[in-house]
Amino acid sequence: MTWDAPYLVVIAALFVIVMLRANGTYWVGRLLQRGALHTRLARIMSTPGYARAVDKVTSWGPPLVTVSFLTIGFQTLVNLASGATAMPLRRYLPAVSLGSLLWAFIYGTVGFAGFEALALLWERSPAAAVTLGVVSVLALAGFLGWRVRVARRTPPHEPPSAVAK
């Protein structure tokens, strides 16, 4: 997977993509916060993961937004919680900009190097590539199953609407 563009153009494109996604998630949280508890989104906003994200956003604020871009999955919950808790834009925008820049540089270097390594493995041994894929999916499924079991054992948090106000 190679790009036929200069490196900085690739980073800029990735930055724009992640800024649009992150800010879109923020605004979904912001716009739906009041009426969300009466929609299907209520299921997401009542999960322990979302409650933890709201707790963390309330405690840590913008630094958490920036650091969340170094994670997988949690960044979406953090951006949604930032919108739902009405984090001021003067605090959110610098944090999301820095996080998006970090994400773009990481994905534009290490991410593509990983794709290149996987393509090289496929060229040398498709069976090894498939085995690696199956083991990765099984490991992810095991991890997610473990996290679900742990989440079910933890005591419930306050409803997000009580935390947000």
N, C-alpha and C positions, 0 to 999 in steps of 0.2 A: 504494500500500500504506500505509494508515493504520491506526492503532490507536485504538480507542474507549476509551482508558484514559489517565489522566494519565501524563506523561513518566516520573516516578519509578517508577510501577508497571510500566511497560514495561521500564525498566532493571532493576528488581528481578526481573522474570520472566526476562529474558535472563541475568541473573547466576545465578539458580537453575539454569537450563538448562545453562549452560556449566560450572558447578560440578559438577553431576551427571555430565556427560560426562567432564570432566577427571579427577575422582576415580574414576569407573568405570574409566577407562583405567589410572590408577595402580594400582588394585587388581587389574586383570587382569594387569598386569606383575608385581605382587607375588605373586599366587597361582600364576601359571604359570611363574615364573622357573626353578624347579628342574626341572619336568617338561616345559617347553616345547620343549626341544631334541629331543624325541621325538614332536612333533606337527607339524601343518601350520603352526603359529605359528613354527616354527623357520625357515621361509623368510623371514618378516618380520624375525625377530631375527638373521638372518645377512646381511642386506642391508648394503651400505656406508652407507646413510642411517641405519640403526639403530645401527651401530657408531659413526658420527660423533656421534649423539645421546648414546650412552652415554659416549663420550669427553668430550663437552661437559658433560654432567651431572656426571660425576666431577670435572671441572676447575672448573666454575663453580657448580654446585649451584643453590640457590634463586633467585639472580638470573636464571639461564637459564630457569627455569620461568616466572617472571614475564614476561620479555621474549618468550618463545616465543608468547605470546598475541597478539603483534603480527605474527605470521607466519601463513601458510596451510599446513597440512599438517605442518609441523615440530613444532607444539605437541603433536600426538598422539604423535609419536615421543618427544618429551621427557617427556611424562607416563608413557608406557609404560616408558621407560628409568629414570625416577625410581622407579617401582615395582619394576622388575627389579633395580635396584641397592640396593633397600631404603633409600631416603632416609628419614631419620627424619621422622615426622609433625610434630614440633615445628618442623622446617625447611620441610617441604613445604606444610603447610596455610596459613601466612601468605603464601607465595609464590604458591600457586595462587589464593588468595583475591584478592590484589592483581591478578594477571593476569586473573582472571575479571571483576573490576570494570572494568579497562581495556577488555577485550573488549566488555563489555556497553555501556559508554558509546560506544565507537567504532561498534559495530554499530547501536546505537540512534539514532545521529545520522548519521554519514557513510554507513553501510550503507543506511539507509532513504532518504537523499537520492539515492543512486545508483539505487535501485529507482524512485523518483519520476521521476528524469531519464530512465530507460529507458522508463517508461510514457508520459511526455510525447513522447519521440521516436517511439514506436510510434503515438501519436495523430496526430502530424504527418506521419510518413512510415514506414509499415511496411517498405518496401524498405530504408530506411536502417538501421532497427533490426535487420532480418535480416542485412544486410551487416555491421553492427558485430558481431553475434553470430558470424557465420561467420569473420570476421577474428580475433576473440578466441579462438575454438576452434582455429583454425590456428596462431595465435601460441603458445597454450598447448601444443599438440601439438609444435610445433617446439622450444619450450623444454624440454619433457620429454624429447624425443628427444636433444637436445644433452646434458642432464644424464645420461641413461643411457649415452651414448657416453663421457662424461668418467668416470663411475663405473666403467665396464668397464676403462678404462685405468689407474686407480689401483691400487696394490698392495693386496692383501687385508689386512684388519685382523685382530687377534686375535679368536678366537671370543668373543661377548658373555659367555659363562659365565666365561671367564678374566678378563675385564675386571671383571665384577660382583663377583668374590670377592677 
